[in-house]
Amino acid sequence: MKSKIPLEVRGTKDDFIPFYTSLNSDSKLYKSITDTINLIKKDPTRGDHVAHNKIPSYYIKKYKIKTLFRIELIDYWRLLYSIQTFDDIGIGILVLDALDHEKYNKRFGYKS
């Protein structure tokens, strides 16, 4: 689903934005997240599609998502996002979270 026009990307105000804005803009993780967001703007299905029965209930309840994608970042971090319909712009990307390996496993119910 490569998009000729880059899709708008929004971050969740409770989970993603506070984390992302707290990062040093010179850090490798910040650059990895920024580069990845630029990639998914052009190709929103670039990440791995998470089966609906594996989507953590946290995201379904809090953000009412129906689809979830996961894409790997540097140092075993993962970016989680959904393709959403926004009232004001139509289709866009909602970045839910950036999680390290331990938090990712916990959120998805995997044993570390």
JOQUIHU-V808424 format. One record per residue. N is the residue number from 1. RES is the residue in one small letter. SS is DSSP state (2 for helix, 1 for strand, 0 for the rest). OMEGA is omega as a letter, one per 20 degrees, with the letter a starting at -180 (* if undefined). Layout:
BEGIN
n = {N & N}
res = {RES & RES}
ss = {SS & SS}
omega = {OMEGA & OMEGA}
END
This chain:
BEGIN
n = {1 & 2 & 3 & 4 & 5 & 6 & 7 & 8 & 9 & 10 & 11 & 12 & 13 & 14 & 15 & 16 & 17 & 18 & 19 & 20 & 21 & 22 & 23 & 24 & 25 & 26 & 27 & 28 & 29 & 30 & 31 & 32 & 33 & 34 & 35 & 36 & 37 & 38 & 39 & 40 & 41 & 42 & 43 & 44 & 45 & 46 & 47 & 48 & 49 & 50 & 51 & 52 & 53 & 54 & 55 & 56 & 57 & 58 & 59 & 60 & 61 & 62 & 63 & 64 & 65 & 66 & 67 & 68 & 69 & 70 & 71 & 72 & 73 & 74 & 75 & 76 & 77 & 78 & 79 & 80 & 81 & 82 & 83 & 84 & 85 & 86 & 87 & 88 & 89 & 90 & 91 & 92 & 93 & 94 & 95 & 96 & 97 & 98 & 99 & 100 & 101 & 102 & 103 & 104 & 105 & 106 & 107 & 108 & 109 & 110 & 111 & 112}
res = {m & k & s & k & i & p & l & e & v & r & g & t & k & d & d & f & i & p & f & y & t & s & l & n & s & d & s & k & l & y & k & s & i & t & d & t & i & n & l & i & k & k & d & p & t & r & g & d & h & v & a & h & n & k & i & p & s & y & y & i & k & k & y & k & i & k & t & l & f & r & i & e & l & i & d & y & w & r & l & l & y & s & i & q & t & f & d & d & i & g & i & g & i & l & v & l & d & a & l & d & h & e & k & y & n & k & r & f & g & y & k & s}
ss = {0 & 1 & 0 & 0 & 0 & 0 & 0 & 0 & 1 & 1 & 1 & 0 & 0 & 0 & 0 & 2 & 2 & 2 & 2 & 2 & 2 & 2 & 0 & 0 & 0 & 0 & 0 & 2 & 2 & 2 & 2 & 2 & 2 & 2 & 2 & 2 & 2 & 2 & 2 & 2 & 2 & 2 & 1 & 0 & 0 & 0 & 0 & 1 & 1 & 1 & 0 & 2 & 2 & 2 & 0 & 0 & 2 & 2 & 2 & 2 & 2 & 2 & 2 & 0 & 0 & 0 & 0 & 1 & 1 & 1 & 1 & 1 & 0 & 2 & 2 & 2 & 0 & 1 & 1 & 1 & 1 & 1 & 1 & 1 & 1 & 1 & 0 & 0 & 0 & 1 & 1 & 1 & 1 & 1 & 1 & 1 & 1 & 1 & 1 & 0 & 2 & 2 & 2 & 2 & 2 & 2 & 2 & 2 & 0 & 0 & 0 & 0}
omega = {r & a & r & r & a & r & r & r & r & r & r & a & a & a & a & a & r & r & a & a & r & a & r & a & r & a & r & a & r & a & r & r & a & r & a & r & r & r & a & r & a & a & a & r & a & a & r & r & r & r & a & a & r & r & r & a & r & a & r & a & a & a & r & a & r & r & r & r & r & r & a & r & r & r & r & r & r & r & a & a & a & r & a & r & r & a & a & a & a & a & r & a & r & r & a & a & r & a & r & a & a & r & r & r & a & a & a & r & r & r & a & *}
END
